[in-house]
Amino acid sequence: MKPPELYGDWRVVAGVVLILLGIGNWLVGLNGIVQYRRMVVASPPSAELYRNFDELDARTDGAVLAPLTQDERTISYAAAQMDFYHAVYLTGCILFALGLLITLLSFISVIRRDAREALQRRSRSRVPHRDGHTSGVADPRQNQPLPAHNGTSI
């Protein structure tokens, strides 16, 4: 098997591309998760984020609808970014596994095709002997002359 046979097969190329794309997404996602996790963990949680909303009425609902403070906006933004990078990370893992599977199956297919072609070339190049038998037969019993009764049982 020669390298042009490998990179000439579209399945091998597609598998390698998926592996590289998966590794890229995997690393970018992991880097983003670590970066934004530091941001979320570094800021202390606000007591107002965990207050009970069951006691709200017409005069207190303004506090709920009020915009977030700057720290809360930063935490919310960092949490959203971290969720995005989790999706990128998981997509990278899936693409890597899919690419690995496709590459493995295509390598097996290329190897089987190469072996099949080699056997066909070998069988075409065999020259029969003068008694009509081909050389290089796997089973030596096939090269034996037939008995007088042509192999039928009595």
C-alpha positions in Angstrom: 0.0 0.0 0.0 1.4 3.3 -1.0 0.7 6.7 0.6 -1.2 8.1 -2.5 -3.7 5.3 -2.0 -4.3 6.4 1.5 -4.7 10.1 0.9 -6.5 9.5 -2.3 -9.3 7.8 -0.5 -11.9 10.4 0.5 -12.9 8.6 3.6 -9.4 8.6 5.0 -9.1 12.3 4.3 -12.5 13.1 5.8 -11.6 11.1 8.9 -8.3 12.9 9.4 -10.0 16.3 8.8 -12.7 15.4 11.5 -9.9 14.4 13.9 -8.0 17.7 13.4 -11.2 19.7 13.7 -12.2 17.8 16.8 -8.8 18.3 18.4 -9.0 22.1 17.6 -12.5 22.4 19.2 -11.5 20.3 22.1 -8.5 22.5 22.9 -10.4 25.8 22.3 -13.3 24.6 24.5 -11.0 23.5 27.3 -9.1 26.7 27.2 -12.3 28.8 27.3 -13.8 26.7 30.1 -10.7 27.2 32.3 -10.6 31.0 31.5 -14.2 31.7 32.3 -14.3 29.3 35.3 -11.6 31.5 36.9 -13.8 34.5 36.3 -16.9 32.9 37.9 -15.1 31.4 40.8 -13.2 34.6 41.6 -16.3 36.7 42.2 -18.2 35.9 45.5 -21.9 35.1 45.1 -24.3 37.9 46.0 -26.9 37.3 48.7 -29.4 39.0 46.5 -29.1 36.3 43.9 -30.5 33.7 46.3 -33.4 35.6 47.9 -36.9 34.2 47.9 -39.2 35.6 45.2 -42.4 34.2 46.8 -42.9 37.3 48.9 -43.0 39.8 45.9 -45.9 42.1 45.5 -46.7 45.1 43.4 -44.4 47.4 45.3 -41.4 45.0 45.4 -41.4 43.7 41.9 -39.4 46.7 40.7 -36.4 45.3 42.5 -36.7 42.1 40.5 -37.1 43.9 37.2 -34.2 46.3 37.9 -31.1 45.7 35.8 -28.3 43.7 37.2 -25.3 45.3 38.9 -22.1 45.4 37.0 -20.6 42.5 38.9 -23.7 40.4 38.4 -23.6 41.2 34.6 -20.0 40.1 34.5 -20.8 36.8 36.3 -23.8 36.2 34.1 -21.7 36.9 31.0 -18.9 34.6 32.2 -21.4 31.8 32.9 -22.9 32.1 29.5 -19.5 32.1 27.9 -18.5 29.0 30.0 -21.7 27.3 28.7 -20.7 28.1 25.2 -17.2 26.7 25.6 -18.7 23.5 27.2 -20.7 23.0 24.0 -17.5 23.6 21.9 -15.6 21.2 24.1 -18.2 18.4 23.8 -18.5 19.0 20.0 -14.8 18.6 19.8 -14.9 15.3 21.6 -17.7 14.0 19.4 -15.9 15.1 16.2 -12.6 13.5 17.3 -14.3 10.2 18.1 -16.3 10.3 14.8 -13.1 11.1 12.9 -11.2 8.3 14.6 -14.0 5.8 13.8 -14.2 6.9 10.2 -10.4 6.8 9.8 -10.2 3.4 11.3 -12.9 1.9 9.1 -11.5 3.5 6.0 -8.0 2.2 6.8 -9.5 -1.3 7.1 -11.4 -0.8 3.8 -8.2 0.3 2.0 -6.2 -2.6 3.4 -8.9 -5.1 2.3 -9.1 -3.6 -1.1 -5.4 -3.7 -1.5 -5.3 -7.3 -0.4 -8.1 -8.2 -2.8 -6.3 -6.5 -5.7 -3.1 -8.3 -4.9 -4.9 -11.7 -4.9 -6.5 -10.9 -8.2 -3.2 -9.9 -9.8 -1.6 -13.1 -8.4 -4.4 -15.3 -9.7 -4.2 -13.7 -13.2 -0.4 -14.2 -13.4 -0.6 -17.9 -12.7 0.2 -20.1 -15.7 -1.4 -23.6 -15.8 0.9 -26.6 -15.9 0.8 -29.0 -18.8 -1.5 -31.3 -16.9 -4.1 -28.5 -16.5 -3.4 -27.7 -12.8 -2.3 -24.3 -11.7 0.7 -23.8 -9.5 0.7 -22.3 -6.1 -2.7 -23.8 -5.0 -3.2 -23.6 -1.3 -4.4 -27.1 -0.8 -2.0 -29.8 -2.2 -4.9 -32.3 -2.4 -6.4 -30.3 -5.2 -3.3 -31.1 -7.4 -3.9 -34.9 -7.2 -5.2 -36.7 -10.3 -8.9 -37.8 -10.2 -9.6 -41.5 -9.7 -11.0 -43.6 -12.5 -14.6 -43.3 -11.3 -14.4 -39.4 -11.5 -14.8 -38.9 -7.7 -18.3 -40.3 -7.4 -19.0 -42.7 -4.6 -20.4 -46.2 -5.3 
